[in-house]
Amino acid sequence: MKQMYPKKGRVILHVDMNSFYASVEVAYDPSLSGKPLAIAGNPEERRGIIVTCSYEARALGIRTTMPLWEAKRLCPQLIVKTPNFDRYRKASLAMFDYLRNYTHMVQPVSIDEGYMDISDCYEMGSPIEIAERIQKELNEKLRLPCSIGIAPNKFLAKMASNMKKPLGITVLRKRDIKEKLWILPVAEMHGVGAKTADKLKPIQILTIGDLAKADVRQVKAILGINGERIVARANGNDDRPVDPDAIYEFKSIGNSTTLRADTTDEHEISTVLQRLAESVSRRLKRKESLATTIQLTIRYHDRKTVTRSKKIDNPIVEAKDLLLVVQQLWKKHWNEEPVRLLGITTQDLIEKGSAYKQLDLFSYQEDARKEPLYQTIEKLQSKFGQNVIKKGLPSKSEESNKKGTSFNKDFLQDDR
């Protein structure tokens, strides 16, 4: 069996759950099996759009992000469920726990997909046999269908898993990329998408093959450093390891919301910004982190979206401090057109324990007033130990053993 594995290369699986939210609902209520099913938000609000839907619904023309009213027009018998994130989170954790029966080299990348490095799993069978077993047992034990890509690296495994859905298993070797990968439109390439594809059209890059053969300097001039990366990926090159701890890293935390109606009402907008700041603040505190860059996102009635950010000297976490920065950005950059969506994102995060505070004209008086208290605490700690009095920050030993997740994956832990 070992001879079916490369001597020096890797064997990577990308396990991608099929229509995950809908599949979880069917697993919970088998009577939904075979019926057109959609998961959507509140139908009374404008945010009532299709989050995901079953393949039976897709066969009728229903698609993700479609307004719910349009989906019901296409399929009057459509069954609509509101999202149950606790249920999806439990199913996700069960799915990843199952995958770890094969190898500890499992890297979740979202609630419904992840990579596995099975390069050392030859005693369990060939790569295809392992993939078939995983697919079969996830479907039988958890009632969750999936598609699996098998490849020598993460990029090719991801592309392979998208080639056959639902319940597909696809092998994509580097020697296959000209025949299977290069013929695809560049917008279908993982890491590119429609907007980037539009930027590449003027230089006649229409397929993944065009991108693979393109002048790297020309692509880099259009897309920046990411241009060099995607040209390498188009040629099947990707040396990123499968990192089981990657999900615990995070670079940003944020939240956004679509307004009930396009508005220029500054009181309503202020209320929304305050609510977003409070939500982001709670998430930062939960992650024991502070922010040094604050970003405001404004989407207008015509769907034009602008993002503006501000770097700050003193790391912050409190909602009132976040809101102050956001209000400054708002006053400076709002063009007085009706607003459809607002978002606040905190970036360049640092751990609370390593945060510092610079003395400046606004903070030195407050810090000076606290200095006698700090001196008293330090004397007591010196005499009786570090844990006698604490200044509101948990010690490492007190922290939970449960690691947090990144903003992009924290639906595994937090409600959206």
CORRA-V184198 format. One record per helix or strand. SS is the DSSP state (A for helix, B for strand). FROM is the first residue (numbers start at 1). TO is the last residue. If there is no record, write none. Layout:
# CORRA-V184198
((SS	FROM	TO) (SS	FROM	TO))
This chain:
# CORRA-V184198
((A	2	4) (B	12	17) (A	20	28) (A	30	32) (B	37	40) (B	49	53) (A	55	58) (B	67	67) (A	68	74) (B	79	81) (A	85	99) (B	106	110) (B	113	117) (A	122	124) (A	127	141) (B	146	151) (A	154	161) (B	169	172) (A	174	180) (B	185	185) (A	186	188) (A	193	201) (B	207	207) (A	208	213) (A	216	223) (A	225	234) (A	246	248) (B	252	263) (A	266	286) (B	289	300) (B	305	316) (A	319	333) (B	339	347) (B	350	351) (A	352	354) (A	364	384) (A	410	412))
